[in-house]
Amino acid sequence: MELKFILEAVLFSAQKPLSPAELREVLAEAAEHAQEETARAFRKAKPDDLNAALEQLARDHEQAQRSYRLVCVAGAWQFVSHPEYAPWLKALVGEKLRPSRLSQPALETLAIIAYRQPLTRAEIEQIRGVSVDGVMQTLLERGLVEQVGRAEVAGRPMTYGTTPLFLEYFGLRSLEDLPAADELRRIPAQKAESLLTVEPGLATAPPEQLSLDAANDGKAGGAGQKPQGEDRRSETGEQKTAPDAAPGDNALRTPRAGLRAS
């Protein structure tokens, strides 16, 4: 009995896609409980042998020109039908409600994350040239993007990357299967000490640096002149942050009054 036919039977009966590691667990469990000597022979199937059997099985089904094929999506193997048979399958099981299609801005943002991950929200905005707050919220809610860590810069902002659902959504085996996009990868993304923002009027430098610059300007303009923005802080007793700062963002944003005129 060949290994590829065992894998074919397992995948055909499975209720979900199975990764090579899960298939090896099935082989090991079968060898432990089965009485047949044949089952024990595949107890310690090597990963290379298992992957080779899966690839050969996929080629066999493709060459046979059946109505279904074996594919690997997001690192897991499964049988899927060819798209041209969709009308009859919809008549059989009904048409399930699918999420609305992603907008063009969402697709552009998702492409940047996929090719440049991990990166911060400010780096995404720098490449796109517009704010991505709403788009990022959509991608997070759809499960296509997730927080993967924090950048090693001032403020430790969150970094984002794609999820396994992203691979499944686009039918990719892994990120290595992404189409070449050398131009997108060549766009430099500045990694400053603090988060950058493309929104006009918001700070692009640490607040303490802005205060220092304002103080220096005050000294240059005259001994009795107060730095710009100091009066507002003295009235309220605290420094305000931008009202549209998103929860969870680690970048501090200063009010417009605290910025120097260029």
For each residue, the residues with C-beta under 8 A, 3 or more apart:
1: 5 6 38
2: 5 6 53
3: 6 7 42 45 49 50 53
4: 7 8 53 54 56 57 60
5: 1 2 8 9
6: 1 2 3 9 10 27 42
7: 3 4 10 11 23 50 53 54 57 77
8: 4 5 11 12 57 70
9: 5 6 12 13
10: 6 7 13 14 18 23 26
11: 7 8 14 18 23 70 77 78 79
12: 8 9 79
13: 9 10
14: 10 11 17 18 78
15:
16: 76 78
17: 14 73 74 76 77 78
18: 10 11 14 22 23 26 76 77 78
19: 22 23 75 76 77
20: 23 24 47 50 51 54 75 77
21: 24 25
22: 18 19 25 26 76
23: 7 10 11 18 19 20 26 27 50 54 77
24: 20 21 27 28 45 47 50
25: 21 22 28 29
26: 10 18 22 23 29 30
27: 6 23 24 30 31 42 43 45
28: 24 25 31 32 43 44
29: 25 26 32 33
30: 26 27 33 34 39 42
31: 27 28 34 39 40 41 42 43
32: 28 29 43
33: 29 30
34: 30 31 39 40
35:
36: 39 40
37: 40 41
38: 1 41 42
39: 30 31 34 36 42 43
40: 31 34 36 37 43
41: 31 37 38
42: 3 6 27 30 31 38 39 45
43: 27 28 31 32 39 40
44: 28
45: 3 24 27 42 49 50
46: 49 50
47: 20 24 50 51
48: 51 52
49: 3 45 46 52 53
50: 3 7 20 23 24 45 46 47 53 54
51: 20 47 48 54 55
52: 48 49 55 56
53: 2 3 4 7 49 50 56 57
54: 4 7 20 23 50 51 57 58 70 72 77
55: 51 52 58 59
56: 4 52 53 59 60
57: 4 7 8 53 54 60 61 70
58: 54 55 61 62 69 70 71 72
59: 55 56 62 63
60: 4 56 57 63 64
61: 57 58 64 66 68 69 70
62: 58 59 65 69
63: 59 60
64: 60 61
65: 62
66: 61 69
67: 81 82 85
68: 61 79 80 81 82
69: 58 61 62 66 79 80 82
70: 8 11 54 57 58 61 77 78 79
71: 58 77 78 79 80 171
72: 54 58 75 76 77 173
73: 17 76 78 167 168 171 172 173
74: 17 164 165 167 168 172 173 174
75: 19 20 72 164 167 173 174
76: 16 17 18 19 22 72 73
77: 7 11 17 18 19 20 23 54 70 71 72
78: 11 14 16 17 18 70 71 73
79: 11 12 68 69 70 71
80: 68 69 71
81: 67 68 85 86 89
82: 67 68 69 85
83: 86
84:
85: 67 81 82 88 89
86: 81 83 89 90
87: 90 91
88: 85 91 92
89: 81 85 86 92 93
90: 86 87 93 94 95
91: 87 88
92: 88 89
93: 89 90 96
94: 90
95: 90
96: 93
97:
98:
99: 142
100:
101:
102: 106 107 110 138 142
103: 106 107 135 138
104: 107 108
105: 108 109 128 130 132 135
106: 102 103 109 110 135 138 139
107: 102 103 104 110 111
108: 104 105 111 112 128
109: 105 106 112 113 124 128 132 135 136 139
110: 102 106 107 113 114 139 144 145 162 166
111: 107 108 114 115 181 184
112: 108 109 115 116 119 124 127 128 184
113: 109 110 116 117 119 124 139 145 160 161 162
114: 110 111 117 162 166 175 178
115: 111 112 178 181 184 185
116: 112 113 119 123 127 184 185 189
117: 113 114 148 159 160 161 162
118: 148 149 151 159 160 161
119: 112 113 116 123 124 159 160 189
120: 123 124 151 157 158 159 160 195
121: 124 125 132 133 136 157 158 160 195 249
122: 125 126 157 195 196 197 251
123: 116 119 120 126 127 189 190 191 196
124: 109 112 113 119 120 121 127 128 132 136 160
125: 121 122 128 129 130 131 132 196 197 198
126: 122 123 129 189 190 196 198
127: 112 116 123 124 187 189
128: 105 108 109 112 124 125 132
129: 125 126 198
130: 105 125 198
131: 125 134 197 198 199
132: 105 109 121 124 125 128 135 136
133: 121 136 137 244 246
134: 131 137 138
135: 103 105 106 109 132 138 139
136: 109 121 124 132 133 139 140 145 160
137: 133 134 140 141
138: 102 103 106 134 135 141 142
139: 106 109 110 113 135 136 142 144 145
140: 136 137 143 145 146
141: 137 138
142: 99 102 138 139 165
143: 140 146 163 165
144: 110 139 162 163 165 166 169
145: 110 113 136 139 140 160 161 162 163 166
146: 140 143 160 161 162 163
147: 158 159 160
148: 117 118 159 160 161
149: 118 158 159
150: 156 157 158 159 250
151: 118 120 156 157 158 159 191
152: 156
153: 156 157 191 192 193 194
154: 193 194 206
155: 194 195 250 251 252
156: 150 151 152 153 250
157: 120 121 122 150 151 153 195 249 250 251
158: 120 121 147 149 150 151 248 249 250
159: 117 118 119 120 147 148 149 150 151
160: 113 117 118 119 120 121 124 136 145 146 147 148
161: 113 117 118 145 146 148
162: 110 113 114 117 144 145 146 166 167 175
163: 143 144 145 146 166 167
164: 74 75 167 168
165: 74 142 143 144 168 169
166: 110 114 144 145 162 163 169 170 172
167: 73 74 75 162 163 164 170 171 172 173 174 175
168: 73 74 164 165 171
169: 144 165 166
170: 166 167
171: 71 73 167 168
172: 73 74 166 167 175 177 178
173: 72 73 74 75 167 176 177
174: 74 75 167 177
175: 114 162 167 172 178
176: 173
177: 172 173 174
178: 114 115 172 175 181
179:
180:
181: 111 115 178 184 185
182: 185 186
183: 186 187
184: 111 112 115 116 181 187
185: 115 116 181 182
186: 182 183
187: 127 183 184
188:
189: 116 119 123 126 127
190: 123 126 196
191: 123 151 153
192: 153 195 196 204
193: 153 154 206
194: 153 154 155 203 204 205 206 251 252
195: 120 121 122 155 157 192 249 250 251
196: 122 123 125 126 190 192 204
197: 122 125 131 202 203 204 251 253
198: 125 126 129 130 131
199: 131 202 244
200:
201: 256 259
202: 197 199 242 253 254 256
203: 194 197 206 207 210 252 253 254 258 259
204: 192 194 196 197
205: 194 209 210
206: 154 193 194 203 209 210 252
207: 203 210 211 239 252 254 258
208: 211 212
209: 205 206 212 213
210: 203 205 206 207 213 214 254 258 259 260
211: 207 208 214 215 227 229 258
212: 208 209 215 216
213: 209 210 216 217 260
214: 210 211 217 218 227 228 229 230 258 260
215: 211 212 218 219 227
216: 212 213 219 220
217: 213 214 220 221 227 228 260
218: 214 215 221 222 225 226 227 228 230
219: 215 216 223
220: 216 217
221: 217 218 225
222: 218 225
223: 219
224:
225: 218 221 222
226: 218 230 231
227: 211 214 215 217 218 230
228: 214 217 218 257 258 260
229: 211 214 232 233 254 255 257 258 259
230: 214 218 226 227 233 234
231: 226 234 235
232: 229 235 236 240 255 257 258
233: 229 230 236 237 238 239
234: 230 231 237
235: 231 232
236: 232 233 240
237: 233 234
238: 233
239: 207 233 254 255 258
240: 232 236 255
241: 245 252 253 254 255
242: 202 245 253 254 255
243:
244: 133 199
245: 241 242 249 251 253
246: 133 249
247:
248: 158
249: 121 157 158 195 245 246
250: 150 155 156 157 158 195
251: 122 155 157 194 195 197 245
252: 155 194 203 206 207 241
253: 197 202 203 241 242 245
254: 202 203 207 210 229 239 241 242 258 259
255: 229 232 239 240 241 242 258
256: 201 202 259
257: 228 229 232
258: 203 207 210 211 214 228 229 232 239 254 255
259: 201 203 210 229 254 256
260: 210 213 214 217 228
261:
262:
